[in-house]
Amino acid sequence: MASLIGSYSLSFGLLFSVLIIFFSLRNLKDAEILDKKIITLTFIQFFFVVISFFGLIISFINSDFSNETVFNHSHTTKPLFYKISGAWGNHEGSLLLWLLVLTLFISIFLIKSNQQPKKYRIFTLLFQQIIIVGFFIFLIKTSSPFNYIFPTPNEGLGLNPILQDPALAIHPPILYLGYVGSSIIFSSALAAMVTSYVSKEWAKHIKQWVLASWVFLTLGILLGSIWAYYELGWGGFWFWDPVENVSLMPWFALTTLLHCILVMERKKILTSWAMILSIATFALSMSGTFLVRSGILNSVHTFANDPERGLFILIFLFTLIFLSIFIFIFFHSGKEKIENNFFWLSKETSILINNWFMMYFLSVVLIGTIYPIFLEVITANKISVGPPFYNKLILPFLIPFLIAMAIGPNLNWVKSDFKDKFYMMIFLTISFLLSALIIKQFDINFLINTILVTSAFFLFFSTSREFFVKRFRNLSQNIAHFGFSLLILSILFNNIFSNEVITNLKIGETFTAEKFTINFENIEQEDEKNFKAIIGKFNVQNLDGSSDILNPELRIYNQPNIITSEADIKTNLFTDKFMTMNYVQNQEYFNIRYQVKPFMIWIWISVLLITFGGSLSFFNKRYEI
Amino acid sequence: MKFIHIFLIVINILNFNLLKADEIKSENEIAKNLRCLICQGQSVYDSDSEFAISLKLAIKDKIQQGMSEEEIYSFLKMKYGEWILYDPVFNRNTYFLWLLPILIFLAGGAIIIKKFYYKK
């Protein structure tokens, strides 16, 4: 029943797109004010998608296996929370979620933009409707979440256990808020070009949307990364996996756009660039969906490989890109007033430098992700592009980037000179000495590591000082930049100080390493609702006499029958202790992986700080970037 | 010559523990740079699949045989193809992969400089 309602309201939703487009076009010709009817219709459309979405969730809650999506991804013994999150933990449901957010955002846009010119609002709505119609058709034609199976199966196939996790349950919705937020930026940029509204006012208005999408995208990436850290059991938080990259690319574009908009809201310069970035951000979000959904990428996330779907998104994506290129060429006048006046040393230049490096990082990730696909198609050679590639191309460029980031925000607009040369020299010296001292303790490449850590420390000190100098002025930006320095420092230290051991142990055995001994005490069995758990008890004795009890788990899920390994992590402010265990086939040994990972929690904290900084400027104009 | 040999052996024995630690370190280093071919986007080091376990043993063997890191990589490349290496080799197939980002960086710099140059 719920599926049926969901299915029908989806069709009704599509019907409303037609109505909205019709009334918008009519409203475009006459009348000075926006027709109230349009807003009402948009809300009704949103309402229908909400009903459809709830229909799916209710089918999941009731374990209605006559619905194909529920049958494929749920099971009666699954806890309620994961039944609900299972609704978007699959291809069909996640697209419905996309659509939900699309319609939600255009409704919010219409309310929030009442100060803006009518024509611009209607065009934004029209462009957004093109995207919405595309998604409606995509859902209904190729991936309907409401397909009916007869006869009704008694039991579902279950949700992949590694997806049964709180962080992953909220990861897609948050990430999609970021992705889909970029659709509003896209539509509004096109509308601004068509109605010649590319101006400071537009920049001020769209900045809110850029910020909001950016905050959600950052949080979404963070959640995914946290999930990968504790669920995939290898103790890393970023692997340059294609699917991670795909979420990082729009992030780079959006971050660049955010900085570019800051210039644009003061002066009408860099307009063409801002337009290109707005289009690129959305195109990257869409191609992310395409790459993940089409199954082209070899990754943990590919849960649907269907060429028909891939083809549809590809055609849809190209249509949108051609449309935007067309509008860009024929409607956008790149002419900027003589205002294009700023000097070498100014905030504008430093933002340009930010844009420059960001684009470079983006291009590294983009090329690294798609090059192997093209190479395979053209020459049938399969190559892998992994962490070493990204490290080699990104790390050296991070150094000037961090230094520019430390200096840039202190400069004035238009023309500036180096202020506080004294402090800068002092900070640089301290950073260098500190880094050299730390790096010397370790048997790693001295030169590159010292310089890297030095530049990160330099940014750290400079941004820390600004809290005192500027106080509440630019607080938002300052917190975000400070958070970024903390992030880079934590990542570097995490890499340098990490200590890990992999060994095979029997119950009762002890493993002695340089800095600790691991004692495998015993194992216990527990029965849970949808899995059996084998819990190991390990006692880790550290050199300083302290000891930790770690209880990694093996879980044997009943539906689908999959064994997963759950890490046990002891977190404190300075280090994470991370342990996983695995079966060794046909032996009484268990494979134990124990890692000591310093500053792990600071990676999460610093990303939270970055997003906190970004969201701060919503609440108080004074803190604004 | 003989003297050097003996000397080296003595040093080796003295440094045995150190060497052992080094061996494990480079073993891990190598395993991290290899794709686990039967897994979904995991390195050999991170994976506990049978393929990864046997490959780790093979790497250990090769190191003990005295093969250098480079030799091990090229051996594995011969056996499993380039797909296994996470660090793509710089050759005809990958010129663009390595150089295109750098070219884009240079082009970006050129555009910024041009913007200033034109003004004056």
Boltz contact constraints between the chains, C-beta under 6 A:
constraints:
  - contact:
      token1: [A, 234]
      token2: [B, 46]
      max_distance: 6.0
  - contact:
      token1: [A, 241]
      token2: [B, 41]
      max_distance: 6.0
  - contact:
      token1: [A, 298]
      token2: [B, 41]
      max_distance: 6.0
  - contact:
      token1: [A, 299]
      token2: [B, 40]
      max_distance: 6.0
  - contact:
      token1: [A, 299]
      token2: [B, 41]
      max_distance: 6.0
  - contact:
      token1: [A, 300]
      token2: [B, 40]
      max_distance: 6.0
  - contact:
      token1: [A, 300]
      token2: [B, 41]
      max_distance: 6.0
  - contact:
      token1: [A, 352]
      token2: [B, 112]
      max_distance: 6.0
  - contact:
      token1: [A, 356]
      token2: [B, 108]
      max_distance: 6.0
  - contact:
      token1: [A, 359]
      token2: [B, 108]
      max_distance: 6.0
  - contact:
      token1: [A, 360]
      token2: [B, 105]
      max_distance: 6.0
  - contact:
      token1: [A, 363]
      token2: [B, 101]
      max_distance: 6.0
  - contact:
      token1: [A, 363]
      token2: [B, 104]
      max_distance: 6.0
  - contact:
      token1: [A, 364]
      token2: [B, 101]
      max_distance: 6.0
  - contact:
      token1: [A, 367]
      token2: [B, 100]
      max_distance: 6.0
  - contact:
      token1: [A, 367]
      token2: [B, 101]
      max_distance: 6.0
  - contact:
      token1: [A, 371]
      token2: [B, 97]
      max_distance: 6.0
  - contact:
      token1: [A, 381]
      token2: [B, 93]
      max_distance: 6.0
  - contact:
      token1: [A, 382]
      token2: [B, 83]
      max_distance: 6.0
  - contact:
      token1: [A, 383]
      token2: [B, 82]
      max_distance: 6.0
  - contact:
      token1: [A, 383]
      token2: [B, 88]
      max_distance: 6.0
  - contact:
      token1: [A, 384]
      token2: [B, 35]
      max_distance: 6.0
  - contact:
      token1: [A, 384]
      token2: [B, 83]
      max_distance: 6.0
  - contact:
      token1: [A, 384]
      token2: [B, 86]
      max_distance: 6.0
  - contact:
      token1: [A, 385]
      token2: [B, 88]
      max_distance: 6.0
  - contact:
      token1: [A, 386]
      token2: [B, 86]
      max_distance: 6.0
  - contact:
      token1: [A, 388]
      token2: [B, 33]
      max_distance: 6.0
  - contact:
      token1: [A, 388]
      token2: [B, 86]
      max_distance: 6.0
  - contact:
      token1: [A, 388]
      token2: [B, 87]
      max_distance: 6.0
  - contact:
      token1: [A, 389]
      token2: [B, 88]
      max_distance: 6.0
  - contact:
      token1: [A, 393]
      token2: [B, 101]
      max_distance: 6.0
  - contact:
      token1: [A, 582]
      token2: [B, 48]
      max_distance: 6.0
  - contact:
      token1: [A, 591]
      token2: [B, 48]
      max_distance: 6.0
